[in-house]
């Protein structure tokens, strides 16, 4: 296969080095088209392809020009390479098995293909898995994927409980758990579960009060948590309702309470040895999972909520622990602002654990929880210039745009910019900026630079599920 690799003088060394590694598989011609590879013009590519008998051309993924006319005229397909020359080697290594995109940069395109294949594998393995039992269509235990149970605390105080439940299911929860505090009444519990009549997914009731448990059994598929204090009062009703139950130790051991729940007629039982927070016996409590009866309940949310650290890494690590001890259900919550997003994070983490099967580490799976940090740093060539001057400090005195100020905020997953009582809404900062520019809402270059900064900061806040304050630090 004969391949044309146009590049710029700034990256030609990296590109030639990558091409040499595949000289036994392909005939690769590296052509320098200027200083910057992304500035390649269609006319220049047409000239390079003329009479070269190429099978394909791979241009920089940073190119913004369209090469469709070049393809039609030369008959040579033109594909997008990676955005960074440093990523060229893995792209070239996959040419025999993957057809690149003509519009999407290769690194992004291949990452998406790997994600799609990883998700397909997760779904396939779940479809083929054997379970200990099934709760409203969801497999529990056996060799099925660990299921994510997401808790809504004080469900009876929620303004829009159905919306909260739907959001958790949309974020990846397999079961949504309604928690009720000591001030809840049986009427509150019945009202909450009745409001969820249109919800199809499995629901759990989280209380140790026998009266509250009984009030939920007309709809609850799972009960958290049973022990010697409430099994005599409500164990028979749980059994009659056909609900599953999580059993915990209290004054009596876990095994004794499991036996009592079984004697009450409850067929589907999940053992919870109780995971303790970090600093309060986390590692000691992990030891209790080794010999506990299966299937197992793993209370990861209790650890993450009581740890002032970013939740993605904590959820990934706890999912790994849960996987090693053979947990069937992983509990997570979003009680605090710092843990918002934990349901989606834990779902991704459980899928990573599925793909870890027959691998030594949960690494290079196609799925990950890398949000702020990057897997590999880019190794681009240094900038070249003839002279340099130090940047001047920004003046303290602000010159306001004569067309007026623009107020920026976020609403849900959208950026909103308001100018003279007219709002522009969009999901990408550049779209909002372009519309403001098209609407003649700004006239100064320094104002344009400021708006670009603030709009992009708003987009990042949405991506990272953070709050946003115009003119404030991110």
C-alpha positions in Angstrom: 0.0 0.0 0.0 1.3 3.4 -1.0 0.4 6.2 1.4 1.0 10.0 1.2 1.6 11.7 4.5 1.7 15.5 4.0 3.1 17.3 7.0 4.7 20.5 8.1 8.3 21.3 8.8 7.5 21.6 12.5 6.5 18.0 12.8 8.4 16.3 9.9 10.8 14.6 12.2 8.1 12.9 14.2 6.2 11.9 11.1 9.2 10.4 9.3 10.1 8.5 12.4 6.6 7.0 12.6 6.7 6.2 8.9 10.0 4.3 9.2 8.6 2.0 11.8 6.1 0.7 9.2 8.4 0.6 6.2 8.1 -3.2 6.0 4.2 -2.9 5.7 3.6 0.2 3.7 5.3 2.5 1.2 4.9 5.8 2.9 5.9 9.1 1.3 6.3 12.0 3.7 5.9 15.4 2.0 6.5 18.7 3.7 3.9 21.3 2.6 4.9 24.2 4.8 5.6 25.0 8.4 2.2 23.8 9.8 0.6 20.6 8.7 -2.9 21.8 9.4 -2.6 24.6 6.9 -2.6 22.2 4.0 -4.7 23.5 1.1 -6.7 21.3 -1.4 -4.7 22.6 -4.3 -1.4 21.6 -2.7 -2.7 18.2 -1.9 -3.9 17.8 -5.5 -0.4 18.7 -6.7 1.2 16.1 -4.4 -1.1 13.3 -5.5 -0.7 13.9 -9.2 1.0 10.9 -10.8 2.0 9.4 -7.5 -0.1 6.3 -7.8 -1.2 6.5 -4.2 -3.7 4.2 -2.5 -4.6 6.9 0.1 -3.5 10.2 1.7 -3.6 10.8 5.4 -3.8 14.5 6.3 -3.5 16.2 9.7 -6.5 15.8 11.8 -6.3 19.5 12.5 -7.0 20.4 8.9 -10.2 22.4 8.4 -10.3 22.3 4.6 -12.5 20.0 2.6 -10.7 17.6 0.3 -13.8 16.1 -1.3 -13.1 17.7 -4.6 -9.5 16.4 -4.5 -10.8 12.9 -4.0 -13.2 13.1 -6.9 -10.6 14.5 -9.2 -7.7 12.1 -8.3 -9.6 9.0 -7.2 -7.4 8.8 -4.1 -9.3 8.6 -0.7 -8.2 11.3 1.7 -8.5 10.4 5.4 -8.0 12.4 8.6 -5.0 11.5 10.6 -4.5 12.2 14.3 -4.7 15.8 15.5 -1.2 15.4 17.0 1.8 13.9 15.2 2.7 12.1 18.3 -0.4 9.9 17.9 0.5 8.8 14.4 2.1 5.4 15.3 -1.0 3.8 16.9 -3.0 5.1 13.9 -0.7 3.5 11.3 -0.6 0.3 13.3 -4.4 -0.1 12.8 -4.6 0.7 9.1 -5.0 -3.0 8.1 -8.0 -3.5 10.3 -9.8 -0.1 10.6 -10.9 2.2 7.9 -10.2 5.8 9.0 -12.8 8.6 8.8 -12.7 11.3 6.1 -14.1 13.9 8.5 -13.2 13.0 12.1 -9.6 13.1 13.4 -8.1 9.6 13.6 -7.4 9.7 17.3 -10.9 10.7 18.1 -12.4 8.3 15.6 -10.4 5.3 16.8 -11.2 6.1 20.5 -14.9 6.2 19.6 -14.6 2.8 17.8 -12.9 1.3 20.8 -15.6 2.7 23.1 -18.3 1.2 20.8 -16.6 -2.2 20.8 -16.1 -2.1 24.6 -19.8 -1.3 25.1 -20.7 -4.1 22.8 -18.6 -6.5 24.7 -20.2 -5.4 28.0 -23.7 -5.8 26.7 -22.8 -9.2 25.1 -21.3 -10.6 28.3 -24.3 -9.4 30.3 -26.7 -11.1 27.9 -24.8 -14.3 28.3 -24.3 -14.1 32.1 -26.0 -16.4 34.6 -27.5 -14.8 37.7 -28.3 -15.8 41.2 -31.7 -14.3 40.8 -33.5 -11.5 38.8 -35.1 -8.4 40.2 -37.6 -6.8 37.7 -35.6 -8.0 34.7 -32.2 -7.0 36.2 -29.7 -9.9 36.8 -28.2 -10.0 40.3 -25.1 -11.9 41.2 -23.6 -14.9 39.4 -21.3 -13.8 36.7 -23.4 -10.8 35.7 -22.1 -7.3 35.8 -22.1 -5.6 39.2 -25.3 -3.6 39.5 -25.3 0.1 40.5 -27.8 0.9 43.2 -28.3 4.7 43.5 -29.9 6.2 46.6 -32.2 9.2 46.9 -32.0 10.3 50.5 -35.2 11.7 52.1 -37.3 10.8 49.1 -40.4 12.1 50.8 -38.9 15.6 50.8 -38.1 15.8 47.1 -39.9 18.4 45.0 -39.9 16.2 41.8 -39.2 12.7 42.8 -40.1 11.1 39.4 -37.6 13.4 37.6 -34.9 12.5 40.1 -35.5 8.8 39.7 -35.5 9.1 35.9 -32.3 11.0 35.9 -30.5 8.3 38.0 -31.8 5.6 35.6 -30.6 7.7 32.6 -27.2 8.1 34.3 -26.8 4.4 34.5 -28.4 3.2 37.8 -29.7 -0.4 37.6 -31.8 0.1 40.8 -32.9 3.3 42.4 -33.2 3.3 46.2 -35.6 5.6 48.0 -34.3 6.5 51.5 -36.7 7.6 54.3 -35.6 9.3 57.5 -37.0 9.0 61.0 -39.6 11.7 60.3 -41.2 9.8 57.4 -44.6 8.2 57.8 -46.1 5.1 56.1 -48.3 7.6 54.2 -45.1 9.4 52.9 -43.7 6.1 51.7 -46.9 5.0 49.9 -47.2 8.5 48.3 -43.6 8.3 47.0 -43.9 4.9 45.5 -47.3 5.7 44.0 -45.8 8.7 42.3 -43.4 6.3 40.5 -46.1 4.1 38.9 -44.9 4.9 35.4 -41.2 4.0 36.3 -40.3 0.6 34.8 -36.9 0.0 36.5 -36.3 -1.7 39.8 -37.0 0.3 43.0 -35.7 -0.2 46.5 -36.9 1.1 49.9 -34.2 2.1 52.3 -35.3 2.1 55.9 -35.1 -0.2 59.0 -38.6 0.8 60.2 -40.9 -2.2 59.8 -44.0 0.0 59.2 -42.2 2.0 56.4 -41.0 -1.2 54.8 -44.5 -2.6 54.8 -45.9 0.5 53.2 -43.5 0.2 50.3 -44.0 -3.5 49.5 -46.8 -2.9 46.9 -44.1 -1.6 44.6 -40.6 -2.0 46.1 -38.5 -4.7 44.5 -35.7 -4.6 47.1 -35.6 -3.8 50.8 -32.6 -2.2 52.6 -32.0 -3.4 55.2 -33.1 -6.3 57.3 -31.7 -7.5 60.6 -32.8 -9.2 63.8 -34.6 -6.0 64.9 -37.1 -5.9 62.0 -37.2 -9.4 60.5 -39.7 -10.8 63.0 -42.0 -7.9 62.3 -41.8 -7.6 58.5 -39.9 -10.6 57.2 -43.1 -12.5 56.3 -44.6 -9.5 54.5 -41.4 -9.1 52.4 -41.5 -12.8 51.5 -45.2 -12.6 50.6 -44.5 -9.6 48.3 -41.7 -11.5 46.6 -39.2 -8.7 47.2 -35.5 -9.2 47.5 -33.7 -8.0 50.6 -30.3 -6.8 51.8 -29.4 -8.2 55.1 -26.9 -6.6 57.6 -25.4 -7.6 60.9 -26.4 -5.8 64.1 -26.5 -7.4 67.5 -26.6 -10.8 65.7 -24.1 -11.8 63.0 -24.7 -11.5 59.3 -25.0 -15.2 58.9 -27.6 -15.5 61.7 -29.7 -12.7 60.2 -29.5 -14.3 56.7 -30.7 -17.5 58.2 -33.6 -15.7 59.9 -34.6 -14.0 56.7 -34.5 -17.3 54.9 -36.7 -18.9 57.6 -39.2 -16.0 57.1 -39.5 -17.2 53.5 -37.5 -14.5 51.7 -35.9 -16.3 48.7 -33.7 -13.5 47.2 -31.2 -12.3 49.8 -28.1 -10.1 49.4 -25.5 -10.1 52.2 -24.0 -6.7 53.3 -21.0 -7.1 55.6 -21.0 -3.3 56.0 -18.1 -1.3 54.4 -16.6 1.3 56.7 -15.4 4.8 55.6 -11.7 5.4 55.1 -10.1 6.1 58.5 -12.8 4.3 60.3 -11.9 0.7 59.4 -12.1 0.5 55.7 -9.4 -2.1 55.2 -10.5 -4.2 58.2 -14.1 -4.2 57.0 -12.9 -5.4 53.5 -11.7 -8.6 55.2 -15.2 -9.3 56.2 -16.3 -9.7 52.6 -14.0 -12.6 51.8 -16.0 -15.3 53.6 -19.5 -13.7 53.5 -22.3 -15.5 51.7 -23.0 -14.5 48.1 -24.4 -12.4 46.5 -22.8 -9.4 48.2 -23.8 -5.8 48.7 -20.9 -3.2 48.6 -21.6 0.2 50.1 -19.1 2.3 48.2 -21.2 5.5 48.6 -20.6 5.5 52.3 -16.8 5.8 51.6 -17.0 8.4 48.8 -19.4 10.7 50.6 -17.1 10.8 53.6 -13.9 11.5 51.6 -12.9 15.0 50.4 -11.5 13.9 47.1 -12.7 13.9 43.5 -15.2 11.1 43.1 -14.2 9.6 39.7 -11.0 8.0 40.9 -12.5 7.0 44.2 -15.5 5.3 42.5 -13.1 3.5 40.1 -10.9 2.2 42.9 -13.9 1.1 45.0 -15.4 -0.6 42.0 -12.1 -2.5 41.6 -12.3 -3.5 45.3 -15.9 -4.6 44.9 -15.0 -6.7 41.8 -12.2 -8.4 43.7 -14.5 -9.4 46.6 -17.2 -10.6 44.2 -19.8 -8.0 44.9 -23.1 -8.2 43.1 -24.5 -4.8 43.9 -22.6 -1.5 44.4 -24.3 1.2 46.4 -23.6 4.8 45.4 -25.1 8.2 46.2 -25.1 11.8 45.2 -26.0 13.4 48.5 -23.4 16.2 48.3 -22.3 18.5 45.5 -18.8 16.9 45.5 -20.3 13.5 44.6 -22.7 14.7 41.9 -22.1 12.5 38.9 -21.2 9.4 41.0 -24.0 7.3 39.5 -22.6 7.7 36.0 -19.1 7.3 37.2 -19.9 4.1 39.1 -21.8 2.6 36.1 -18.7 3.3 33.9 -16.5 1.7 36.6 -18.6 -1.5 36.8 -18.4 -1.8 33.0 -14.6 -1.4 33.2 -14.6 -4.3 35.6 -16.5 -6.4 33.2 -13.8 -5.8 30.6 -11.1 -6.6 33.1 -12.0 -10.2 33.0 -9.0 -12.2 31.7 -6.9 -9.1 32.0 -4.4 -8.3 34.7 -5.4 -4.6 35.1 -8.3 -2.3 34.3 -6.2 -0.5 31.7 -6.5 0.2 28.0 -10.0 -1.2 28.0 -11.7 1.3 25.6 -13.6 2.7 28.6 -12.1 4.8 31.3 -12.8 7.4 34.0 -10.1 9.9 33.0 -11.9 13.3 33.1 -9.4 15.9 34.1 -6.1 14.1 33.6 -4.9 12.7 30.3 -3.7 9.2 29.6 -0.7 10.3 27.6 0.8 13.8 27.3 1.3 15.2 23.8 4.9 15.4 22.7 4.8 18.1 20.1 7.9 19.9 18.8 8.9 23.2 20.4 7.8 26.5 19.0 10.3 28.3 16.8 10.5 32.1 16.6 13.1 34.8 16.0 12.3 37.2 18.8 10.3 37.4 22.0 8.8 40.0 24.3 7.3 39.6 27.7 3.5 40.0 28.0 2.4 43.3 29.4 0.1 43.3 32.5 -3.5 43.8 31.9 -4.5 47.3 32.7 -6.6 47.7 35.9 -8.8 50.3 34.1 -11.5 48.5 32.1 -12.7 50.0 28.8 -16.3 48.9 28.5 -17.8 47.9 25.1 -20.1 50.7 23.9 -22.6 48.1 22.8 -23.0 47.1 26.4 -22.1 44.3 28.8 -23.1 40.6 28.3 -24.2 38.5 31.2 -23.1 34.8 31.0 -24.6 31.9 33.0 -25.5 28.2 32.6 -28.9 26.6 32.6 -28.8 22.8 32.7 -26.4 21.7 30.0 -26.6 25.0 28.1 -24.6 28.2 28.1 -26.7 31.3 28.2 -25.5 34.8 27.3 -27.8 37.8 27.8 -27.3 41.1 26.0 -29.8 43.9 26.3 -32.6 41.5 27.5 -32.0 39.1 24.6 -30.6 35.7 25.4 -28.4 33.4 23.2 -28.4 29.8 24.3 -26.2 27.0 23.1 -24.2 23.9 24.2 -20.8 25.0 22.6 -19.1 28.2 23.6 -18.1 28.9 20.0 -21.7 28.7 18.8 -22.8 31.2 21.4 -19.9 33.5 20.6 -20.5 33.3 16.9 -24.2 34.2 17.4 -23.3 37.2 19.6 -20.8 38.3 16.9 -23.5 37.9 14.2 -26.0 39.8 16.2 -23.6 42.7 16.5 -23.5 42.4 20.3 -19.9 43.3 20.7 -17.5 45.8 19.1 -14.1 45.6 20.8 -11.4 43.0 20.4 -10.6 42.9 24.1 -14.3 42.3 24.8 -14.3 39.5 22.3 -11.2 37.9 24.0 -12.9 38.3 27.4 -16.2 36.7 26.1 -14.3 33.7 24.6 -12.6 33.1 28.0 -15.8 33.3 30.0 -17.9 31.3 27.5 -15.4 28.5 27.4 -15.2 28.5 31.2 -19.0 28.1 31.3 -18.7 25.1 28.9 -16.1 23.5 31.1 -18.3 24.0 34.2 -21.1 22.1 32.4 -18.7 19.3 31.3 -17.2 19.0 34.8 -20.6 19.4 36.6 -19.3 22.4 38.5 -20.9 25.7 39.4 -20.1 28.8 37.2 -19.5 32.4 38.2 -18.8 35.0 35.6 -15.5 36.8 36.4 -14.8 34.3 39.1 -12.2 31.5 39.2 -13.0 28.2 37.7 
